[in-house]
Amino acid sequence: MAKYLLLKHYRGAPAPVNNVPMDQWTPEEIAAHVRYMQDFAARLEKTGEFVDGQAVAPEGTWVRSDGEGRPPVTDGPFAETKDLIAGWMVIDVDSYERAVELAGELSAAPGAGGKPIHEWLEVRPFLAAPPTVTE
């Protein structure tokens, strides 16, 4: 089994087919979308392929170290960043092909008008070991 991260982006990916931002959806459309995501996760829990998943808020803060003994430095928020992550799901599957199959299915979550979004999802494998340094 290999773990993959399925990333949902607010922006930065190619435009989905049903390209209506979620803040313009009705409460019923949002509820249907969330229900689809929950049902998808529950089905993967039964097959042992679901690890975890969360939606994240569009706002955030960049943080970095400012040196030993000094408080962290913050800047932001950066809601305008093109790579803003909307949510993620970690799956543990037998193959890359299975990860792509599940990402395709997740891409069809309903959006505005109850129609599938057909959004682009980023599929990224977890590293099995730290990268090696070659000299």
N, C-alpha and C positions, 0 to 999 in steps of 0.2 A: 504494500500500500504506500502511496505517496500523497503528501499533503499539497494542496493548491489553494491559493488565495484568489477568490473571485471579487474583483473590485468594481463597484458602481461609482461612476463619476457624475458630479453635477454638470461639469463642462470639461472640455479638453479632448473628449473622444469624438469620433464622427457623429453627426446628428442622427438620432434615432428616427425611425419611420413616423411614429406618433410623437412628434416633438413639441409637446405642450408642457411647460414647466409645472411641477407639482403644486407650486403656490397658486396656480390657476385652476386646479382640479376642485370638484365639489367634495364635500365630506364623504359622500357615498363612494366616489371614485377612489379616494384615499383609502377608505376602509376596505374596498375590494382589492386594492393593490397590497395592502398589509396582510390581508387574509391569504392571498396567493403566496406571498413570501413565507408566511407561517406554515401553510399547508405543504409547501415545497420542502421546508426544513424538517417538518414532522415526517414526511415520507422518507427523507434521507436518514433521519434518526433511526427509523425502522430497519434500514439496510446497513446501518453502521457507517454510512459515508459522511454524516454531518458531524462537524467538530464544534463550530460556533459561528455566530453571525450577529452583526449589529448595524443599525443605521447611526450615522453621526450628524451632528448639527453643522450647518454651513459656516458658522463662525469658529474662529480658532486664533491661537497666538503662537508666534514663533518664539522659541526659547533656546538660549545657548549659554554655555559656561563663560564667565568673564574672568576666570582664573581662580586658583585655590584661595579659599577664605573670603571670596567675594560672592555676593548674591547673584543668581542667574539674571541675565539680561533678557528682557522681553521686547517684542515689537509686534505690531499688528493691531487689530485683526486684519487678515488678508482674504476676505470673502471673495475678492475679485480674482484670485489666482485661478488659472485655467485648469489646474490639476486637482481641484478640490474634490475630495473623496466624499461621496454621499453615503456609502455603506460598504460592508464587506461580508463575505462568508468564507469560512475555511472548510474545505472538504477533504476527505481522506479516501482516495479512490485507487483502483488497480492500475490505471493507465492515464496518460495524457489525453488519449482519445475520449475516455469517460469524462474527464474534467471538461473538455470542450463540449461534449454532448450535454452535460448538466448546465454549463454556462449558456448554451443555446436555448435550453428550456427556460432558464431563469430570465433570459432576455425577453421572453414573451409575457412577462407580468403585465396585467392590465393597467392602462393609464386613462387619459382623458377619453370620455365617451365609452368607457369599458373596453376599448380596443387595445390589443397588445401594443406595448411600447416598441418592441424590437430594438431595444437599446443595445449599444456596444458595451460589453463587459470585458475587463482586462483579466486574463488568466495568467497567474504567476506561480511557478512552483516554489515550494520552500526548499532551501538548500539542505541537503542531507548531511553535509559536513561543512565546516568553514572552508573558504577558498584557500588553495595552497599557493604559496609564493614560490616562484621559480626564479633562480638567479642565473 
